[in-house]
Amino acid sequence: MSLRLEHLNAEQLAAVTAGDEHMLVLAGAGSGKTRVLTTRIAWLLKSGKVSPGGLLAVTFTNKAAREMFTRLAAMLPVNPRGMWVGTFHGLANRMLRAHHREAGLPREFQILDTQDQLAAVKRLARSMSVDEDRLPPRALQYFINARKEEGLRAADIQAPDEATRRQVELYAAYDEQCRREGVSDFAELLLRSYELLMRNEPLREHYGARFRHILVDEFQDTNRLQYRWLKLLAGEASRIFAVGDDDQSIYSFRGANVGNMADFEREFRVAKVARLEQNYRSQGNILDAANALIAHNRNRLGKNLWTADGAGEPLRVFEGESDSEEARFIAEEVKALQREGLKLACIAVLYRSNAQSRVIEHALFGAGIAYRVYGGLRFFERAEVKHALAYLRLVATPEDDNALLRVLNFPPRGIGARSLEGLQDAAKARGSSLWAALDGLTGRAAAPVAAFRGLIRSLQEQTATLPLPEKVEHVLSRSGLIEHYKNEREGTDRIENLGELVNAAAVFSQEDRSTGLASGEGDEDGVVMDPLTAFLAHAALEAGEHQAGEGQDALQMMTVHSAKGLEFEAVFICGLEKGLFPHEQALLQKDGLEEERRLAYVAITRARQRLYLCHAQTRLLHGQRRYNLPSRFLQEIPEGLMKWLTPRYAPPAPMAFGAAPKKAPGFAKAREAGGFRIGQNVIHAKFGPGVILDAEGMGGEARVQVNFGRGGIKWLAVAVAKLQAA
């Protein structure tokens, strides 16, 4: 294969063959971004505008860098050794190796991976008598890395309180420890490379003159330090070719700054922004929905995706009464797609939060559908869930050695590896379980071990008469797991997964009442299991089965964040509800709604031919039923693009207080419950005037959902609510 330009469309060709100028390329989803970037490099080399040694190309993953080399090798006889192509960290490492003396590093400095760095932080914390319950090592690791990614050393940080002052002190001590040991973590690579260029003008001028063309992939994902590093590398004669999509900037939690794109356009006086808008992935209705949704964001650089492949099918919208019904619908529809000849590997289920996967996994397991959790673990295999199950196993059976070893020092209690070895030796000598040997432990570990024994015994006593879901919730609360994860970078996801474990217990209790196994009754063979033991057996069975093996055709399950860069013939986006997608935690952050909308845009544009938008009226939260409104994102997609699979009313917002909800085309007629109807104005003695949004049930079980304006939206049982018609 040689360099061929005839396969490019007009916009792609213009970007590839742009003259000697800075260029910002807005590359929409499915618009051939990688092709343009790679062909641009090949064109620059073949036309003699730059030598291999005068070109620097930055990608975000090693996989992307390897793909770039493979494509270039197919176009031109290129020697990759002379080219600087790689990730930010990889290129920074290359620079530091070449100038280790100037950077203050030993020639053969070692790089700490994430786990090595955590071990180094733990050693530091122990040497400085840090209370790991108050400042867990992972929280300190996150603090250090986040500051480095902001370009800040310990001396640059303002410490408004004692807790921050202590973290700054530990950051400085950590830097000194790394200097003594001649090691560097990942965040240090880029920061030290930036500092090297900042203070060494001759070196900065050398690289500025060398790299005549700098090409950057996924520019919307760069953080502030990465952008500042690129600016230092760009000399007066250098030209930057930045490719990205501000509408797909979804990693602010990692430090990505979508504003870098606008800053680059302004600071480098970019004369023309190229827009790649022709999409080669999705059909027209899918693209129209994505365009309509993202148009609600402000301060976009602006583009509009289109395709030459026709409108295709409408988006299918499903509203279930519960999250379980939503999951059953997905399983049934997947089987229908299989019957149509679609492979499971061409189908994806996307969710906003990892915790949503459990109920879907359960439905897929029951339907016999092979699945694979992409970029993560099945629900019952996740570390935080396994920790929680270990505590529950000890409550059920304290002699469970594996469970005890897992959580005896988690969350950290100051019980070290030597104490654990002594405990195992004592148990072996006595021929007993580890639990039975706990009372023989002496030395520094004796007090924390005694506290652990007391904790397990108190959990047994306090939960003895509680229903299964409340028992699980109580153990999670008292074990210290939730407090521990509050201090972690990924703690929100982990806490949500622990909450989903309570939901799993609640669903298990409901589903197994018919068998009696979850209520302590016997089956037809006389087997009796208490509810907790039955639930733990259920968890073990679901954890040990059914994730597809390598090479097996399997449905793909993943968070929307994990789906970026992927595409599928059919996509299910589930949990499109207020508070879940957009996520209520994200809405507390500046511009959080806009990033959530970009996340929805990414989800929609993963689909090639068929897209399902799913939500549920009710969803379990901490074992309790929560009533949800549909996501605002559903309202931002034109009705004409959607086909509703369930006869439901359009969500009420936005509407003036006191006004009746708008009826969506083709929906069922208004429903009634307990003498009240949807759209009726009512008065409540406590909450005041309101309007009925939804109604369900009959007789004594009738209830209505009422919008009380500032009083919020509430579900009320008609029999006891004392509502009056206004």
Secondary structure, DSSP 4 states (H G I P E B T S, - for coil): -----TTS-HHHHHHHT--SS-EEEEE-TTS-HHHHHHHHHHHHHHTTSS-GGGEEEEESSHHHHHHHHHHHHHHS---GGGSEEEEHHHHHHHHHHHTHHHHT--TT-EEE-HHHHHHHHHHHHHHTT--TTTS-HHHHHHHHHHHHHTT--GGG----SHHHHHHHHHHHHHHHHHHHHTEEEHHHHHHHHHHHHHH-HHHHHHHHHH-SEEEESSGGG--HHHHHHHHHH--TT-EEEEEE-GGG---GGGT--THHHHHHHHHTT-S-EEEE-B-SSS-HHHHHHHHHHHTTSSS------B-SS---SPEEEEEEEEHHHHHHHHHHHHHHHHHTT--GGGEEEEESSGGGHHHHHHHHHHHT--EEETTS--GGGSHHHHHHHHHHHHHH-TT-HHHHHHHTTSS--S--HHHHHHHHHHHHHHT--HHHHGGG--GGGHHHHHHHHHHHHHHHHHHTTS-HHHHHHHHHHHHSHHHHHTTSTTHHHHHHHHHHHHHHHHHHHHHTTTTSGGGT-B-TT--B--HHHHHHHHHHHHHHS-BPPTTS--EEEEEHHHHTT--EEEEEE---BTBBTTBTTGGGSTTHHHHHHHHHHHHHTTEEEEEEEEEEEEEEETTEEEE-PBPHHHHTS-GGGEEESS--PPP--S--TTPPPPPPTTPPPPPEETTEETT-EEEETTTEEEEEEEEE--GGG-EEEEE-GGG-EEEEEHHHH--EE-
